[in-house]
Amino acid sequence: MKQTSLPLIDLDALPQEAIDRAKLPEVHEDDLAEIVFTSGTTGQPKGVMLSHRNIASNATSAVTVVNMRSQDRALSVLPLSHMFEMTIELALIHSGASIVYARSLVPERLLSLLSSQHVTCSVLVPQALQLFLNGIEREVRRQKKEKQFKQLLNIAARLPFGWRRYLFGSVHKRFGGHFRFFVSGGAYLPLKLAERWENMGFRVLQGYGATECSPIISATPYHEHVLDSVGKPLDGVEVRIAEDKEILVHGPNVALGYWKNPDATAAFFKDGWYYTGDLGYIDEKKNVYLKGRKKNVIVLANGLNVYPEDIENVLQANQLLKDAAVFGLMDRDQGPEVHAVLLMDDASKAKTVIQQTNKQLASHQQIRGFTIWPEEDFPRTNTLKVKRLDVLDKLEKMHSGRPPQVERKED
């Protein structure tokens, strides 16, 4: 591979005196600000070209939706290379808030920062929320208070939100006593996980977006959020549902295109609209709902569509599982069938998991086969998304002669 030499800036050699703004180069809103490469979970990474206007418009629109205040102190755990984290941090800075950067992602260290730094909010991925919850539940089990904890959760679900934190005072104390809300993004937020935190008096907001949209498309408003929705489009962002249910986005946050990739740019950016590849719908109150990825849809022999994400959400709620991924596996006689890849410690309980899951699914969604993932964890991106193509490659090797029904085109 040919190596390219890039000029480097020696930060220590930069002038230390105040910057003379008159000598700075003139910047226009449509100038290229940065190139961000997508994570490549379902295809080859592409360099997304974002302008100053793209990023600035998205950050300023996020401030009011998320209800950021100048006295907020945010704990940063995601890398700044992730557009969701970077944009929210710009919004925090714009609102006058402070940011605390974590040097370690060990849960105990994060809890220590939450308390000592008087943190009020944090942007994270759903799996991090689950890890925090696991720690709380481990402590409950250690103190042998599972029955009391369950009773408090049932009571809290019937109380006004503001009262719930008093029932779970010990949990809030562990979080420093000042914590107001989480912002979840980067992956699907399981409804039961969000409900558990809300019942403990922690507001859980979520954002939906794509790097190509700088990245936030919609977000759940602080005082008007629906837990199974990914919120309402940000101010200035227009969302439209195509005939095939694909979500299309138009607005000042839509990227300039892909760096040195005119074919991909032409395929995904059309007449000012970005074609997300996500399927969904919008209700009468303008709340956006997701159904899954367009390329992940399993089309059964009878013509019915199965959305893997719907099944994965049910599987992931099962405590016997650590995680799961669902694909369409081709059967020579029956055509495409729903196949689950299970990540679990006790493989002997796999059939029980499948039976419990199928009871909650429609007849056409039934899981017909499963595979136990042979490694400690699924391959993941730096934001903990499962790399579906890597799982698929290994699945094909494990089930030779039964290639999964998945298109291998770039997203």
Secondary structure, 3 states (H helix, E strand, C coil): CCCCCCCCCCHHHCCCCCCCHHHCCCCCCCCEEEEEECCCCCCCCCEEEEEHHHHHHHHHHHHHHHCCCCCCEEEECCCCCCHHHHHHHHHHHHCCCEEEECCCCCHHHHHHHHHHCCCCEEEECHHHHHHHHHHHHHHHHHCCCHHHHHHHHHHHCCCCHHHHHHHCHHHHHHCCCCCCEEEECCCCCCHHHHHHHHHCCCEEEEEEECHHHCCEEEECCCCCCCCCCCCEECCCCEEEECCCCEEEEECCCCCCEECCCHHHHHHHEECCEEEEEEEEEECCCCCEEEEEEHHHCEECCCCCEECHHHHHHHHHCCCCCCEEEEEEEEECCCEEEEEEEEECCCHHHHHHHHHHHHCCCCHHHCCCEEEECCCCCCCECCCCCECHHHHHHHHHHHCCCCCECCCCCCC
